[in-house]
């Protein structure tokens, strides 16, 4: 299965116990199986697994939010350009940048009762969908569409629905 090519930079704070690169590539492959326009190696994604301070600085600079967040997505292509790149597989394209914050990811994973690995995979899938032009902040229908795509990609990896409500 073809998927975007990930260029990955991992801050030491993430540790070496887990093969983050393998997990990120598996998340990209699962996402590409669900969202066909991402099923092209000619699409390039820069993935930075950073510490909270780096994400805080980027969030403040680019989004005017003075705090770290779990994942930042910086798309380089419009939705139309992504769809065009999917049809023209000879044309390489920088899909964009994803930056994950370790501390935020760790805290959210604990709150959700999942491992950091599972939550990081979810954030990579979520970020890739943003890079492909999906945006949950545009409205309820868009949010539901994006969550459904996330559920399907995560299910391919054997990961439970992150949006399921516990009774």
C-alpha positions in Angstrom: 0.0 0.0 0.0 1.3 3.4 -0.9 1.3 6.2 1.6 2.8 9.7 1.9 6.5 9.7 2.6 7.2 10.8 6.1 10.4 12.7 7.0 10.5 12.2 10.8 12.4 14.1 13.5 12.0 12.8 17.0 13.0 14.8 20.1 14.8 12.6 22.7 11.9 13.4 25.2 9.8 10.8 23.3 12.2 8.1 24.4 13.7 5.1 22.5 11.5 2.4 24.0 9.0 2.7 21.2 9.7 2.7 17.4 7.9 6.0 16.8 9.0 6.0 13.1 7.4 2.7 12.5 4.2 3.7 14.3 4.0 7.0 12.3 4.5 5.1 9.0 1.8 2.6 9.9 -0.6 5.4 10.8 0.1 7.0 7.4 -0.5 3.7 5.6 -3.8 3.2 7.4 -4.9 6.7 6.7 -4.0 6.3 3.0 -6.1 3.2 2.9 -9.2 5.2 4.0 -8.4 8.5 2.2 -7.2 7.5 -1.3 -5.8 10.9 -2.2 -3.1 10.2 0.4 -2.1 6.9 -1.1 0.9 8.3 -3.0 4.6 8.2 -2.1 5.1 11.4 -4.0 3.4 13.3 -1.2 5.9 14.4 1.5 5.1 15.1 5.1 7.5 16.5 7.7 6.6 15.0 11.1 8.3 16.5 14.1 7.7 14.7 17.4 8.7 17.7 19.6 8.5 18.8 23.2 5.8 21.1 24.6 8.1 24.2 24.5 8.6 23.9 20.8 4.9 23.4 20.1 4.0 26.2 22.5 6.3 28.6 20.6 4.9 27.6 17.2 1.3 27.8 18.4 2.0 31.3 19.8 3.7 32.4 16.6 1.4 31.0 14.0 -2.0 30.7 15.8 -1.7 33.4 18.4 -2.4 30.8 21.1 -0.1 31.1 24.1 0.0 27.4 25.1 1.1 24.1 23.7 -1.4 21.9 21.9 -1.4 18.2 21.0 -0.7 18.5 17.3 -0.1 21.4 14.9 -0.8 20.9 11.1 0.7 23.2 8.6 -0.8 22.3 5.1 1.2 23.3 2.1 -1.4 22.3 -0.5 -5.1 23.3 -0.8 -7.7 20.5 -0.9 -7.9 20.9 -4.7 -4.1 20.7 -5.0 -4.1 17.5 -2.9 -6.7 16.0 -5.2 -4.8 17.1 -8.2 -1.5 15.6 -6.8 -3.4 12.3 -6.3 -4.3 12.2 -10.0 -0.8 13.2 -11.2 1.4 10.8 -9.4 4.5 12.1 -11.2 4.2 15.5 -9.5 5.8 15.4 -6.1 4.2 17.6 -3.5 5.0 18.8 0.0 1.8 18.0 1.8 2.8 19.8 4.9 4.2 19.7 8.4 2.9 18.0 11.5 4.3 18.7 15.0 3.3 16.7 18.0 3.8 17.8 21.6 5.1 15.0 23.9 3.8 16.3 27.2 0.4 17.2 25.9 0.1 13.8 24.2 1.2 12.1 27.4 -1.3 14.0 29.6 -4.2 13.4 27.1 -3.4 9.7 26.8 -3.5 9.4 30.6 -6.9 11.3 30.7 -8.3 9.0 28.0 -6.9 5.9 29.6 -4.9 4.9 26.6 -1.2 4.4 25.9 0.9 7.3 24.6 1.5 5.2 21.5 -2.2 4.9 20.8 -2.8 8.6 21.3 0.2 9.6 19.2 -1.1 7.4 16.4 -4.5 9.1 16.6 -2.8 12.5 16.5 -0.8 11.5 13.4 -4.0 10.3 11.6 -5.8 13.5 12.7 -3.0 15.7 11.5 -2.7 13.9 8.1 -6.4 14.4 7.5 -5.8 18.2 8.2 -3.0 18.1 5.7 -5.3 16.5 3.1 -7.8 19.4 3.5 -10.2 18.0 6.1 -11.1 20.5 8.9 -13.3 19.7 11.9 -13.4 23.4 12.8 -15.5 24.3 9.8 -18.7 22.9 11.4 -20.4 19.8 12.9 -20.8 17.9 9.6 -17.1 18.4 8.8 -16.1 17.3 12.3 -18.3 14.2 12.0 -16.8 13.4 8.6 -13.2 13.7 10.0 -14.0 11.7 13.1 -15.4 8.9 11.0 -12.3 8.8 8.8 -10.1 8.7 11.9 -12.2 5.8 13.4 -11.8 3.8 10.2 -8.0 4.4 9.9 -7.5 3.5 13.6 -9.7 0.4 13.3 -7.3 -0.8 10.5 -4.6 -0.7 13.2 -6.7 -2.4 15.8 -7.3 0.7 17.8 -10.6 1.3 19.5 -12.8 4.3 18.6 -11.3 7.3 20.4 -14.6 9.1 20.4 -16.7 6.3 22.0 -18.5 7.5 25.1 -18.0 5.3 28.1 -21.2 4.4 29.9 
